[in-house]
Structures are given as structure tokens and as C-alpha cells.
Amino acid sequence: MQPVLFYGVPEGCSFGSIVALEWLGVPYRLCRIRMPEQVSGEVFRAINPVGETPALLTSAGQLLAESMAILNHLGVLGIDKGLAYPQGSRGFDRLNAMLAFLNTSFFNAFSPLWHALEHGAEGIEKDVLTRYGREKVAKAHADLEAMLRGREWLLGDERTLADAYFIGIARWAEVHDAIDRRQFPGLDRLFRRLQEDPAVRFAQAIEHGERAQGGGGFAGHVGLDDALRLVGHEA
Ligand SMILES: N[C@@H](CCC(=O)N[C@@H](CS)C(=O)NCC(=O)O)C(=O)O
């Protein structure tokens, strides 16, 4: 069975999992979930009880939530391409540590800004959340810039699934006008390089509902009800 990735729009962190699937080149399908209405609805909670995207229906017909779990699950398919590493290796530990930083410190830095936007904060509440969020985003960028240590990609000379996940979150800086990325030259170079990547352009087109020409194994969209019927059905 082809895996199905449930991705959230607009601006979901699931963007990174779409880029990862494209880089891996494996056949897959997508199921589009609108946030917040559809993601928190009863039907989607049968996919992920937490009401969050991404979620993956694996090729074995099993459900998997959480970006880190999904990326590590997919990573096994990308070891020969250098996109991930076998568990027990130094590469695996470095990739896992980077994903953990991105999934916690980097992701969470944007939380006050998302809260202000999604809850229509006004006046002093908005000011406090905005200042707090911008400080957190700047610190997370400074920390990541230090971790990058002048390398081309987050882990070295070659791209890995960490770079795929990074771009899906880093673009939130523009959504919230949170920082000027040029203050972090290594991250700025990485961001610009990723923006030119065909898989990133493909994921952007998918999110915007535009006709998307992927270079990977995208096999089309599936509706949520049809995806539900696939749960538990192995190939
Ligand atoms: N820890 C989860 C967090 C997932 C998450 O927060 N997803 C957001 C989109 S980035 C979501 O689905 N939010 C639901 C909503 O906006 O109502 C992961 O890393 O996958």
C-alpha cells in the first residue's frame, strides 16, 4: 500500500514531511486537512486523537503521528541516499538531536506569535506575545546558527531530512515578520538554497492548491473518508 501523508493547511509543519517524501522518491499519496476546523474535527481525530498534522498512514496500513516519528520512520528509506542514517550510528544520533532541537526549541519559539495571530490578540496582550515570540525566535535562530558552524546543510556537506523539516518551520519567520534572517548568514544561505529546491517548490504548490509537478513519487490526493477506509488494510 502507498503511504498517505495527512498534511495541514495553511502553513503546516507537515510541509517538511512532504519535502522528505519527495526527496526519498518513494510512491505516496497526500490527504489535505484544513486547520483549524477539519484538524480538530471528529473525523480527523480517528486518524490522530490529538487533532494535529502531520500524520502518516504507513505502507503497512498503520497510523503514525508526530513529525519526529514520521521522519524517523521514513528515514529508513533514505539511508542509501544519505538523507538519514541507521540507528546505532553517529549519523543517526546527530540527525535525531537536530530533529529534536527543531521539533522543540525552534518550533516552540513561534508559539507566542501563532497564539497572537490565531486568537486575534489585541492591545497589550498582542504586544507582549509579539515581543516574547520575537525574542524566542531570535534566540532559536542564534542557537541554530551556532550549531550550523558554517556548514552548507544542517548536518554537514549533504542534505538530510533535518533540512526538509527545517524549511517548513523556518518560513514562519516571514508569516510573523519575526526576524531578519540576514542576521544569521548561514541560515539565510540554507533557507535560500532550500527555497530553490524543486521538492520545496512542489510542497509550496501543493499547499496553495496549485497544479504541482513533483519530481518524486506523488501519486495524487485521497479524501479523508477514503483514507479512513484504508486504515488497517495492509498491502
Ligand atoms: N508535536 C507535533 C506538533 C504538530 C502540530 O502542532 N501541528 C500543527 C500544525 S504545525 C497542527 O496540526 N495544529 C492544529 C491546529 O492548528 O488546530 C509534531 O511535531 O508533529
The ligand as an ORCA input file, in Angstrom:
! r2SCAN-3c Opt
* xyz 0 1
  N       4.381     17.632     18.077
  C       3.655     17.668     16.832
  C       3.095     19.063     16.645
  C       2.193     19.111     15.438
  C       1.459     20.426     15.345
  O       1.454     21.267     16.262
  N       0.779     20.595     14.206
  C       0.022     21.795     13.971
  C       0.361     22.380     12.618
  S       2.061     22.877     12.550
  C      -1.443     21.470     13.975
  O      -1.861     20.494     13.399
  N      -2.239     22.306     14.666
  C      -3.642     22.120     14.778
  C      -4.418     23.399     14.641
  O      -3.862     24.383     14.143
  O      -5.580     23.409     15.009
  C       4.567     17.288     15.677
  O       5.765     17.593     15.750
  O       4.113     16.663     14.715
*
